[in-house]
Amino acid sequence: MIPRALRLAASLSLLSAASCAFPATIALPTLSALFSTPAKVPHKITRPFRADARLAVLWVGHATVLLQMDDKLILTDPVFTSTIGQVSRRLVEPGIDVENVPRVDVALISHLHFDHLSLGSLSLLERKIGTLIVPQKGLVYVPDYPFESIELPTWSTWESGGLRVTAVPVQHSGFRYGIDRDWMDRSFTGYVIEYHGLTVYFGGDTAYNHDDVAATAARFPSIDLALLPIAPIQPRAHMEDRHVDPEEATRIFLELKARFFVPIHFDTFINSDDAPGDALAALRTAAAAHRLAAPTLQVLTQGEQRVLVPRPAGESRRGPEAQFQR
């Protein structure tokens, strides 16, 4: 019988290679959270489609966001499982139950790490996804699901029914298991989503790279919403070439010249030495230094939905009522 501690060490080693940012060593107080029960999300939303919204965002947790742009729904990096890599347990349960996720027009995968490409979650959602978009070479890890699955290389665009998704450059890593590190060297991306004059930037997971941000800002000069990761932070020497900290995320937001900033990728899984609350506290410090405040900075809790661009008064009653039933 292999001792439990040895099994855990082996699992953590695998997760270090396969997750976004699981360091080879991790502080014991943080490690203890791997065995905790996820916190409950009170008053979960059961009908997330908003007839009164042009642009609405619901943070499910980590990099998972349910985004509404008029009558289109987009799901980013869907993770609904209780663990990633069967090791790192959620700190907070998903912000919406799978059965209440409406059919989405497109699901976006930013890269192939276990906490972003969750095959278990895609299986739970397989009847609810119209099209799955993954970065280049990503289809090698996507099973034969009933929905359409496509690869989108950097600066390529997918379009359907007026909804446009463009892959944009970020700085991260794209391998899944470590042994594929050499040939999965570009399998990571950010996305810009456009529909009916609305534009949303989804950063996925990235380090700060001025050239990447400047190139995206030049092509998309009118971004309404930036969904940006703000963690993991520590140990910084391990994280900085793949992950922004809150100050760097704020810098990206300012350089994109976006209207709203919704922080993601924090306080959902243990993947660093950060304690819950550290990233948000650092973000508030950075926001104060750059004089960002509501309504520009929109901090959501898991399960919270917020309308950022409301539909003009009375317009939600126009057209067939079925338009708003998903």
N, C-alpha and C positions, 0 to 999 in steps of 0.2 A: 504494500500500500504506500503510495507516494504521499508524504506529509502535506497537509493543507497549505502550509506556508510556502513549500516548494512549488506546489501547483499554482498558487497565487503569483509567485515571482515569475514563473514561466509565462503566465497569462499577461502579466504586466509588461513583460519583455515584448511579447507579440503585439500588444496594444500600443506600445511605444513606437513600433514600426508602422502600425496600421492606422493609428488615430492621427488627428490633426496635430496634436501637440503634447502627447503624454510623455513627460520626461523620463529618463531612465531611472531616476531616483525621485522620490516624492516624500514630503514631510509627513510624519506619522499622524498629526492631527487631521491633515487633509485625507490621508489614506483611510482613516476610520469612517469617513463619509461613504466609502464604497459599500458599507454594510448597512447604511441607514435606509429607512423607509421613505420613499419620495413624499414630499409635502403635497397635500391636497390643494387643488385649485377650486375655490368656492364659486358658486354661481356660474358654472360654465355656460357658455353660449351654445344654444342648440340650433339656432337658425341664423347663421352668420351673414347671409346675403342681405345687404342693406339697400332697400329701394330709395333711401334718402341720400345715398352717397354716390359721388363720382369717383372718389379715391378713399379707400378705407384699408386699414391694416390691422390684422389680428396676429399677435405674437404667440405662437404655439410653444416656443422654447428653443434655445440654442440658435441655429440658423434657419429654423423652420418658421415661415411666415405665410399666412393666408392673405393674399393681396387681392383687393377688388378694384378694378378700373372700369367704371361704368358697368356694363353687363358682362365683363370678362373676369374670370377668376384664375389666379396664378398661385401655385404653391412652390415655395423655395425649399430645397434640401430637406425633404420630408423625413423626419425621424419621430416615430411614435412608439418605438419599442421601449421597454423598461431599462435596458442596458445597451451599451455599445461594446462590441467585441466580447459580449457575455461577461464583462468584468466591471466596467464603469457604470454604476447605477445612477439613474436620474436623481437629482436633488429635488426636483419638482415634477409632478406628473404632467403629461401633455396638456396644453391649455385648451384643447377641444378634444372630445372623444371622437375616435375614428368614424363611428356610425353617424356622427353629425357633420362630418366634412362633406360639403357638397361636391358635385362633379366639377373638376377644374379643367379649364381649357388646356393648360400646360403646366407641367411640373419641371422645375429646373434643378439640375445637379451641378454644383460648382466644381466639385472634384470628388475623388474616389475613396477618400478616407472613410472609415466605418461610421463616423459621426456626421457624415454628409450624404454618402451613398449608403442608405440602409435598405438592404434587399428585403428584410423582414417587413419593413414599413411599406415598401412598394407592393409587396404581396397583399398586405392588408388593404391597400388602396387601389388594387389593380382594376376594379370596376368603376373607379371614380376619376381616372386620368384620361384625358384626351390624347395628349402627346407628351412624351418624356424627352427632354433635351439634356444631353451630357456633353462634356468637353471631348476634344479629339482623342481617339483611341479608347474612349470610355465604354463603348459598347461591348468590348471583350468581357466585361464583368456584369453585363445586364442580361438576365435570362430572357427567354422568349415569352414575354408578357402579351396579353391581348391588346394592349395599346401600342400605338406607333412609338418607336424609339429612334432618335436620330443623334448624330454627332454634329457639333457646331464649332468649327475651328475659330480662332481669334479673328475678329472683324467680319465674320460671316453672319448672315441674317436669315432667320426663319420667319415666315409670315403666313398668317391664316386669318381670314375674316377681318382684316384690318389690324389685327394684333401682330406687332413686330417685336422679335427678340434678337438682339445682337450680342454676340460674345465679345467681351472687351478684356484687355490684358490686366492681369494682377500678378503679384509675386508670391508664390506659395510652392507646394510640391504636389505631385499628382499620383504617385505610386500608391498601391493598396497594401501590399504585403512585404515590402522591403526588397525582396528578390527581384521585383519588377522595377526597381528604382531607375535603372539605366534607360530602359526603353519607354517608360511612362513619364518622360521628362517634360512634357507640355500638357499633361492631362489635368489642367486646372484653369479656371476662368471666372471672370465676373460677367454680369449680364446687364444690359440696358433694355428695359421693356417699354414699348410705346403703344399708345392706343388713344384715339380720339383727342389728340393734343396733349395728353398726359404722358409724362416720362418718369420712370423709376429706375434708379441704379441699385443693383444688388451686388455687393462686394464679395459675397461668399466668404472667403477667408484669404487674407493677404497681409503681407508686410507693407511698409510704406515705400512707395516707389514713385518719385515725383514725375518721371517721364511717362509712366503708365497713366497716372491721374491726369496729367496735362493733355495727353493724346485723347483720352476719353472726353474730357471737358471741351476740347476743341471740336469734336464731332457732335457732341450733344450739349449745346450751350444753354439749354432751358430744362434742367432737371428739377422735377417737383419734389421728389423724395429720394433720399439716400439711405439705404439699409446697410449699416456698416458694423462690422465686428469690433468689439472693444477689449477682447480678452482672447486667449490667456496672456498674462503679463510676465509672471515670474516662473522659473528663473530667467531673467531677461536675456542673458547670454545665449540661452538655448532657444528662446522664442523670437528674438528680434529680426532674424532674416526671413521669417515666415508669418509673423503675426504683429499687427499693429497694437500698440497700447492705446489708452483713451486719448492721450494728447495727439498721437499720430492719426487716429481716426478723426479727431476734430479737424486736424489740418487737411485731411482728404476732403472732408465735407466742405470746408471753406474753399478749397481749390476747385472743387466741382461746381461751386456757386449754386448749390441746391437750395430749395426753399425749406424743406423739412429734413430733420435728421432723426432717425429711429435707430437706437443702438441695439445690437443683437449679439449672440455668441458669448453669453456670460451667464453665470449662476444657474446652469442647467445640468452640466456634467462635471465631474472632477477630471481635469486634464492639465493641471498645473499646480503650483504651490499657492495660488491665490485662494484666499478665504472668501466665502460668499460675502458680497457687499464691497469687496476691495475695488473691483473694476468700476462699479457705479460711483463710488466715492471719488475715485481718480477722475472719472468723466466729469463729475460736477466741478471739481477743481479746474480742469481744463476748460470747461464751458465758461466758468466765471472769468478765467484769465482772458478768454477770447470774447467775452461779453455775449455769450449765447444764452438764451433763456426761452421759455415757452412764449409763443407757440413754435418757435424755430426748432428747439430741442424737444422731442416727444419721447419720453421714457415710459415704456409700457411694462406692466407686469405680465407674467405668463397667463394667457387666457384673456387678456384685455384686448378689446377691439376699439379702435378710434377712427372716426371719420375726419380726414384731413381736408378734403375738398367736398363740401356738401353739394347736393344737387339743388339747383335753384328752386325756390318755393313754388309748389304747385306742379312742378315738372314730373315728380314721381308718379302722379296720377295719369299721365298721358300714356297712350298706347295700351295694348292688351295687357291685362294683369299677369298673364302667363310669362311675360318678359322677366318678371322678378321672381319666378318660382324656379328654384334649382333643385 
